Amino acid sequence: MTAAKTKVLVVDDEPQILRALRINLSVRGYEVVTAATGGGALRAAADEHPDVVILDLGLPDMSGIDVIGGLRGWLTAPIIVLSARTDSADKVEALDAGADDYVTKPFGMDEFLARLRAAIRRGAAAAETDEPVVETASFTVDLAAKKVTKNGVEVHLTPTEWGMLEMLVRNRGKLVGREELLKEVWGPAYAKETHYLRVYLAQLRRKLEDDPSHPVHLLTEAGMGYRFQA
């Protein structure tokens, strides 16, 4: 998906933010649709079918969390939250509701655009996958529905755990480098934070592998990265 074909819905009740994003995105070839309320966002999404949504949480008519819930009932496009709220509880609530990323105001335009490009890449990969359901002997991953089941029961994953698993599964059989994984799931600023990977991979193994201490699907390639083996 090229920028020229990418439609972005920007939802914010601050006119200066809407204007800044409309200008910055338009000059880079994106098609920009805007809304200033939650109701307007839901109507615009239904009419325009955006490829990605940029959403402020503090809207005048309804909570941005409720907007995410309304969109996630049918829209698979990535949702990036823009918010002045820095409390981790707000971030967790937004991500659990179905947001794909959370950017705190004020934000640097370069970092924001990098996060937008990453979200669009993930959205395009999800739309284009030719094998949405991947089965292993221990668990099943449905990439389209963003669900994992083990022994017929859905396994709850945090958005970060899902992001890591999704990237490994989409590259099944291939080595995914540590830096590549960090940049894709956490963002460019986290490229050296390799301890994140150990922590989250251990969590995924506990939830998914039959014997987490002897994994057969979520494999570590010492000093290089990780590999998903179905």
N, C-alpha and C positions, 0 to 999 in steps of 0.2 A: 504494500500500500504506500503510495507516494503522498507527500504533503499536499500536492495539488488536488488529490482526490479525498482528502481527509476533512470531514465536517466536524467542527468542534462546537459544542454547546457550552457557553459560559453563563453561569448563574451567579449573580451578585447584586446586592442592593446599593452598592457604592458606585456612583456614576464614574468616578475617576478610575476605579479598578476595571470596570467594564471597558472604558475607553482605552486604557493602557493595553489590556489584553487583546482587544479587537485590533488595535494598530499593530502590535508586535506579531500577532498571529497572521494577520492579513498580509503583511509585507513578506512573510515567509511562505506564502502560497496556501495557507489553510483557508477553508471556507468557514466563516464564523457566524454563529447564531447566538443571540443574547436573550436573557430573561432576567428580570429583577425581583421576581417572587417565586415561591415554591409552586404555586398553581400554574404560573406562567412556564416554569421549567417543565412540569409534567406535560402540559399541552404542547410545548415546543418539541419535546422529545418524541411524543406520539406523532406529530406532524412531520418532523424533519429526519427522524432516525439517525441521530449523530453517531459518529465513530468513536467519540470520546466526550465525556462530560466533565467540566470543571465547575465545582459546586462550593459555594460559601455555606457554612452551617448557620450563620445568623441571619435568617431571612425574616421579613416583616410579617408574613402571614402564616408560616408554619415552620417547624424545625427542619433543618437540613437532613437530619437523621430520617425523618418521615419521608422526605423526598427520595432519599436513597432507597428506602423500603418500597416506595411506589414504583421506582424505576426498576429495581431488581426483580420485581414480579415478572418482567418480560424482556428487559433490556440487558444484553450481555456485554455491551460496550464498557470499557474501563471508566471508572469514576475517580477523579482526583479531587480531594477535598482541599479547599483553600479556607483557612480560618485563623482568626486572631487568638483563638483559644489554644493555650500551650499545655494545659493539663493533660497528663497521660490518659486519664479516664475518658476524656473527650475523644482522644485519638483511638483508643481501644473500642469505644462505642461505635465510632464511624467505620472502623475497619471491620468490626464484627457485623455491622449492618450490611456490608457489601462493598464499601469503598476499596479501591485498589491502592491508593496512596494518600498521604496527608502532608500538605505543605503549609507551614506556619507563616502568617503575615507578621511583619513585612518580609518579602522574599526577594531573592536575587533573580532577575529574569533569565540569566544563563542557566542556573541550576533548574529553575522551573521548566524551561524548554527541554532540558535534558530528560527530566522526569516525564514530561509529556511524550517525548519520542519513545522512551522505554515503554510507557503504558500502551502506546499505539502499536509497537512491535508485538507486545504480549497479546493485545487484542486481535491483531492480524493472524498471529500463530494459532490462536484459539479458533478463529473462524475458518482457517484453512486446513486444520488437521484432518487427515483422511482416515484416521483410526482413533475415534474419540474414547473408546473403552479399551483399556489395557488390563489384562488379567495376569496375575501371578499365582503361584501355588498358595500364597498366604493372604493376598488382598487384591481388590479390584479398584482401579482408578478410572473414573469417568471424567475426562478432560472437559467435555462440553458442559456437563452439569456441575462441574467443580465439586465432585463428591468422591469419597473413598469409603469402601465397605470392606469389612473383615468378618468372615463367618456369617454373612448376611446382615450384619449390623453396621449402620453408618458410623464412621469414626470421625469425631470432631477434631478438626485441625485449625490452628490459628491461621490468620491470613499469611503470616510469614512462613509457617510450616508448609502451607499449601504452595506458596510461591516457590519455595525450594524444591519440593517434590515435583511440582509441575515442570520446572525447567529440566530436572533430571529425567523425568518420564518422556518428555518431548524429544530428548536426545538419547533415548534408550540405546544401550549398547556402546555409547560413545563416552569418552572421557570429557568431563566438564571441568575446566580449570577453576581453581579457587577464586582467583581475581574476577573471572568472568561471572561466576555465580554470585559473588558479593555485589558486583556492579549492577547486575540485573535485578536482584531481589531487594537489596538495601539501598542502592544508588551509588554513583561514582565516588562520593566522599568516603565510602566504607571499604574501598578496594583492598586495604591492608588488614582489616579487622578479622583475621582468620579464625579467632577464637569463637566468633559468632557461629561459624559453620559447624564446629565441633559440638557446640551446645545444641543447636537445632537438629543436627543429624542424629544425635543421641536421643532426642525427644521423638523424632520420627521412627527410629528403630524400636523404641519402647512401645509405640502405638501400633506399629505395622508388622514388624518381623516376628516370626514364631519364636525365635531364640535371639533376642537383641544382642547378646554377647557374641554370637556367631552369625552375623547377617549374611544372607544369600542374595538379597535384592538391592539393598542400599550399601554400596561398597566404597571403601576408601582406597584411593591409589596414593600411597605414601609420598608426601612431598609434592604431589601434582594436583590432585583434585578428587572428584567423585564420579561414580558411574552407577547408573540404574540398570540392573540385569533382570529381565522378566523371567 
